């Protein structure tokens, strides 16, 4: 299977590294040359023009370039007949997304938008609790993701990355869309959303750096989501208030705490960050081989993008 990586920034290099572990994959890449250097031990042919890369007739394209360029590159790859894996989020707006979906449908492509937390054992366990009502109906929820943007890529000036620029798809709502995505995976489309967005002067970026989101899902269950670029001590967690227990999932520590009136129990998972990406890639390539739909295809990802864009339109930041 010949796989094209379109964009070799940090996430593109991570995907390329994981794909290189597979004996059934031949790698090639399209890159502009603005990203980090390619490791010497990575066996990958590189093209500076997308058309030249597509002329080799790849089977699959991983679209891992900046968010605002996803759809344009994905359309060109889809027209060539490539099954598509697009890094999250699908795009920074709806422009071209309907056409992309139409091309993928006409070409009978397998598509997936990468949200690797769907493959995290903590998130999967919490989703099972939601779907089975193991501890009674969900009464409220709270999702939280906070970290310090300058620490994300220590070797680069964070102000030069897409995260710092709203017109390139930056800002916490799209950049940290994982929380919105897995809540959609749990509950479906929310019934109502509202939000307050702001920027933090100390970061000096032109995208929103804090979002407080209120969300009401099915059965009129209320919840909230906090996203930020400015937390000095990273945190990624999810709390469910169930009828019979409080469930707290700590994604960073790969653990779940279950508190009931009888006491507290903990569940620990042995997982590293690459395990989520690896499981996601294995899942996608298996669906490609079997010619089956993925759980987070372009249609689904467009709905999640719609939630995010509604949130971004609620309260303009200054």
C-alpha positions as CSV (number, residue, x, y, z in Angstrom):
1,X,0.0,0.0,0.0
2,X,1.5,3.3,-1.0
3,X,0.7,6.1,1.5
4,X,1.1,9.8,0.8
5,X,1.7,12.1,3.8
6,X,0.6,15.6,2.8
7,X,2.4,17.8,5.4
8,X,5.4,16.9,7.5
9,X,5.0,19.1,10.5
10,X,5.0,17.6,14.0
11,X,1.8,15.5,13.5
12,X,2.8,14.5,9.9
13,X,6.1,13.2,11.2
14,X,4.4,11.3,14.0
15,X,2.1,9.6,11.5
16,X,4.9,8.9,9.1
17,X,6.9,7.3,11.9
18,X,4.1,5.1,12.9
19,X,3.3,4.1,9.4
20,X,7.0,3.3,8.8
21,X,6.6,0.5,11.4
22,X,4.3,-1.4,9.0
23,X,5.7,-3.8,6.4
24,X,2.8,-3.3,4.1
25,X,3.2,0.5,3.7
26,X,5.5,2.4,1.3
27,X,5.7,6.1,2.3
28,X,6.0,9.2,0.2
29,X,5.4,12.8,1.2
30,X,4.4,16.2,-0.1
31,X,5.8,19.1,1.9
32,X,6.6,22.8,1.3
33,X,9.8,22.6,3.3
34,X,8.7,24.9,6.1
35,X,8.4,22.1,8.7
36,X,11.0,20.4,10.9
37,X,13.8,18.3,9.3
38,X,12.9,14.7,8.4
39,X,14.7,12.2,10.6
40,X,17.5,10.4,8.7
41,X,16.2,7.0,9.5
42,X,12.7,7.7,8.0
43,X,12.5,6.1,4.6
44,X,10.2,8.4,2.7
45,X,10.3,9.9,-0.8
46,X,9.6,13.7,-0.7
47,X,8.0,15.9,-3.3
48,X,7.7,19.7,-3.3
49,X,4.7,19.7,-5.7
50,X,1.4,17.9,-4.8
51,X,0.8,17.0,-8.4
52,X,4.1,15.2,-8.6
53,X,3.3,13.2,-5.5
54,X,-0.1,12.3,-6.8
55,X,1.4,11.3,-10.2
56,X,2.8,8.2,-8.4
57,X,-0.8,7.0,-7.9
58,X,-0.8,6.6,-4.0
59,X,-3.6,4.4,-2.5
60,X,-4.1,6.5,0.6
61,X,-3.4,10.1,1.6
62,X,-2.9,11.3,5.2
63,X,-3.7,15.1,5.1
64,X,-1.6,16.5,8.0
65,X,-0.9,20.1,6.8
66,X,-2.2,23.2,8.5
67,X,-5.9,23.2,9.2
68,X,-6.8,26.0,6.8
69,X,-5.3,23.9,3.9
70,X,-6.9,20.6,4.7
71,X,-9.8,20.7,2.3
72,X,-8.0,22.0,-0.7
73,X,-5.3,19.2,-0.5
74,X,-7.9,16.6,0.5
75,X,-10.0,17.4,-2.6
76,X,-7.1,17.0,-4.9
77,X,-6.1,13.7,-3.3
78,X,-9.8,12.5,-3.4
79,X,-10.1,13.3,-7.1
80,X,-7.0,11.1,-7.7
81,X,-8.9,8.3,-5.9
82,X,-7.0,8.3,-2.6
83,X,-8.7,7.1,0.5
84,X,-8.4,9.9,3.0
85,X,-7.3,10.3,6.5
86,X,-7.5,14.0,7.5
87,X,-6.0,15.2,10.7
88,X,-8.4,17.0,13.1
89,X,-10.3,19.2,12.6
90,X,-11.7,18.7,9.2
91,X,-11.2,22.4,8.4
92,X,-11.4,25.9,9.9
93,X,-14.7,26.7,8.2
94,X,-17.2,25.0,5.9
95,X,-15.7,26.2,2.6
96,X,-15.3,23.2,0.3
97,X,-16.4,20.6,2.8
98,X,-19.6,19.7,1.1
99,X,-17.8,19.3,-2.2
100,X,-15.1,17.2,-0.5
101,X,-17.8,14.9,0.8
102,X,-19.4,14.7,-2.6
103,X,-16.1,13.8,-4.3
104,X,-15.4,11.1,-1.6
105,X,-18.9,9.6,-2.2
106,X,-18.6,9.6,-6.0
107,X,-15.2,8.0,-5.8
108,X,-16.4,5.5,-3.1
109,X,-13.6,6.4,-0.8
110,X,-13.0,5.4,2.8
111,X,-12.5,8.6,4.8
112,X,-11.6,9.4,8.4
113,X,-10.8,12.5,10.4
114,X,-8.3,11.8,13.1
115,X,-9.4,12.3,16.7
116,X,-7.2,9.9,18.5
117,X,-8.9,10.3,21.9
118,X,-11.7,8.0,20.5
119,X,-9.0,5.3,20.9
120,X,-7.9,6.3,24.4
121,X,-8.9,3.7,27.1
122,X,-10.1,6.3,29.5
123,X,-12.4,7.9,27.0
124,X,-13.6,4.5,25.7
125,X,-14.4,3.4,29.2
126,X,-16.3,6.5,30.0
127,X,-18.3,6.2,26.8
128,X,-19.2,2.7,27.8
129,X,-20.5,4.0,31.2
130,X,-22.6,6.6,29.3
131,X,-24.1,4.1,26.8
132,X,-24.8,1.3,29.4
133,X,-25.9,3.7,32.2
134,X,-23.8,1.4,34.4
135,X,-24.1,3.9,37.3
136,X,-27.5,5.2,36.3
137,X,-28.5,8.1,34.0
138,X,-26.0,10.9,33.4
139,X,-27.1,14.1,35.2
140,X,-24.3,16.4,34.2
141,X,-20.8,16.4,32.8
142,X,-17.6,18.5,32.7
143,X,-14.8,18.2,30.2
144,X,-11.5,20.1,30.7
145,X,-8.4,20.6,28.6
146,X,-5.8,23.1,29.6
147,X,-2.0,23.5,28.9
148,X,0.6,26.1,28.1
149,X,0.9,26.7,24.3
150,X,4.6,27.8,24.4
151,X,5.4,24.3,25.8
152,X,3.7,22.4,23.0
153,X,6.6,22.7,20.5
154,X,9.7,23.8,22.5
155,X,11.8,23.9,19.4
156,X,9.6,26.5,17.6
157,X,8.3,30.0,18.3
158,X,4.7,29.3,19.2
159,X,3.6,32.6,17.7
160,X,4.7,31.3,14.3
161,X,2.5,28.2,14.5
162,X,-1.0,27.8,13.2
163,X,-2.3,27.6,16.7
164,X,-1.6,31.3,17.2
165,X,-3.5,32.4,14.1
166,X,-7.3,32.3,13.8
167,X,-7.2,32.5,10.0
168,X,-5.1,29.4,9.9
169,X,-7.4,27.4,12.1
170,X,-5.8,28.2,15.4
171,X,-7.5,28.9,18.7
172,X,-8.6,26.5,21.4
173,X,-12.0,25.6,20.0
174,X,-10.6,24.0,16.8
175,X,-7.1,23.1,18.1
176,X,-8.6,21.3,21.1
177,X,-11.6,19.9,19.3
178,X,-11.1,16.5,20.9
179,X,-13.4,17.3,23.8
180,X,-16.1,18.5,21.5
181,X,-15.6,15.4,19.3
182,X,-15.8,12.8,22.1
183,X,-18.8,14.5,23.7
184,X,-20.5,14.2,20.2
185,X,-19.4,10.5,20.2
186,X,-21.0,10.1,23.6
187,X,-24.2,12.1,23.2
188,X,-24.7,13.0,19.5
189,X,-25.4,16.6,18.4
190,X,-26.1,18.9,21.3
191,X,-29.5,20.5,21.7
192,X,-28.0,23.9,22.8
193,X,-24.5,25.5,23.0
194,X,-23.3,28.8,24.3
195,X,-19.8,30.1,25.0
196,X,-17.6,32.8,26.2
197,X,-14.2,33.1,24.4
198,X,-11.3,35.3,25.3
199,X,-7.6,35.9,24.7
200,X,-4.8,36.1,27.2
201,X,-2.7,39.2,26.8
202,X,0.5,37.4,28.0
203,X,0.4,35.0,25.0
204,X,0.1,37.8,22.4
205,X,-1.7,35.7,19.8
206,X,-4.6,36.5,17.5
207,X,-6.6,33.4,18.2
208,X,-8.8,32.7,21.3
209,X,-6.8,31.2,24.1
210,X,-9.7,30.4,26.6
211,X,-13.1,29.0,26.0
212,X,-15.9,28.3,28.5
213,X,-18.6,26.4,26.8
214,X,-22.1,25.4,28.1
215,X,-23.7,22.5,26.3
216,X,-27.0,20.7,26.7
217,X,-27.2,17.2,25.2
218,X,-30.0,14.6,24.8
219,X,-32.5,14.2,27.6
220,X,-31.8,17.8,28.6
221,X,-28.5,16.9,30.3
222,X,-26.4,20.0,31.0
223,X,-22.6,20.1,30.8
224,X,-19.6,22.3,30.3
225,X,-16.3,22.3,28.5
226,X,-13.2,24.3,29.4
227,X,-10.4,24.8,26.9
228,X,-7.3,26.9,27.3
229,X,-3.8,27.6,26.0
230,X,-2.5,29.1,29.3
231,X,-2.6,26.6,32.1
232,X,0.9,26.3,33.5
233,X,0.2,22.8,34.8
234,X,-1.4,20.6,32.1
235,X,-4.7,19.0,32.8
236,X,-7.0,16.8,30.6
237,X,-10.0,15.3,32.4
238,X,-13.7,14.4,32.2
239,X,-16.2,14.2,35.0
240,X,-19.6,12.6,34.9
241,X,-22.2,13.1,37.6
242,X,-24.3,9.9,37.4
243,X,-27.3,9.0,39.5
244,X,-25.3,6.5,41.5
245,X,-21.7,7.6,41.2
246,X,-19.3,10.4,40.2
247,X,-16.9,9.3,37.4
248,X,-13.6,11.2,37.0
249,X,-11.4,10.3,34.1
250,X,-7.8,11.6,34.0
251,X,-6.6,11.3,30.4
252,X,-3.0,12.4,31.2
253,X,-2.7,9.8,34.0
254,X,-4.7,7.2,32.2
255,X,-6.9,6.5,35.2
256,X,-10.5,6.6,36.2
257,X,-11.9,7.2,39.7
258,X,-15.4,5.9,40.5
259,X,-16.9,7.4,43.7
260,X,-20.1,6.1,45.2
261,X,-21.7,6.3,48.7
262,X,-20.0,3.0,49.5
263,X,-16.5,4.2,48.7
264,X,-14.1,4.9,45.9
265,X,-12.6,2.6,43.3
266,X,-9.9,3.3,40.7
267,X,-9.0,1.9,37.3
268,X,-5.6,2.3,35.8
269,X,-4.6,1.8,32.1
270,X,-1.1,1.1,30.7
271,X,-1.0,3.4,27.7
272,X,1.4,5.8,26.0
273,X,0.6,8.6,23.7
274,X,1.6,6.8,20.6
275,X,-0.7,3.9,21.5
276,X,-3.7,6.0,20.6
277,X,-2.3,7.1,17.3
278,X,-1.2,3.6,16.5
279,X,-4.6,2.1,17.3
280,X,-6.3,4.8,15.2
281,X,-4.0,4.2,12.2
282,X,-4.6,0.4,12.5
283,X,-8.3,0.9,12.6
284,X,-8.3,3.2,9.5
285,X,-6.1,1.0,7.4
286,X,-8.2,-2.0,8.3
287,X,-11.3,-0.2,7.1
288,X,-9.5,0.7,3.9
289,X,-8.7,-3.0,3.3
290,X,-12.3,-4.1,4.1
291,X,-13.8,-1.1,2.2
292,X,-16.0,-0.2,5.2
293,X,-17.1,3.2,6.6
294,X,-15.1,4.6,9.5
295,X,-16.7,5.8,12.7
296,X,-15.5,9.4,12.2
297,X,-15.8,9.9,8.4
298,X,-16.1,13.2,6.7
299,X,-19.8,13.5,7.2
300,X,-19.5,12.9,11.0
301,X,-16.5,15.3,11.2
302,X,-18.4,18.0,9.4
303,X,-21.1,17.8,12.1
304,X,-18.4,18.1,14.8
305,X,-16.9,21.1,12.9
306,X,-20.4,22.6,12.9
307,X,-20.6,22.5,16.7
308,X,-17.1,24.1,17.0
309,X,-18.0,26.9,14.5
310,X,-21.3,27.6,16.4
311,X,-19.2,27.9,19.5
312,X,-16.7,30.3,17.8
313,X,-19.6,32.4,16.6
314,X,-21.2,32.8,20.0
315,X,-18.9,35.4,21.6
316,X,-16.1,37.1,19.5
317,X,-12.9,37.4,21.5
318,X,-10.9,40.6,21.6
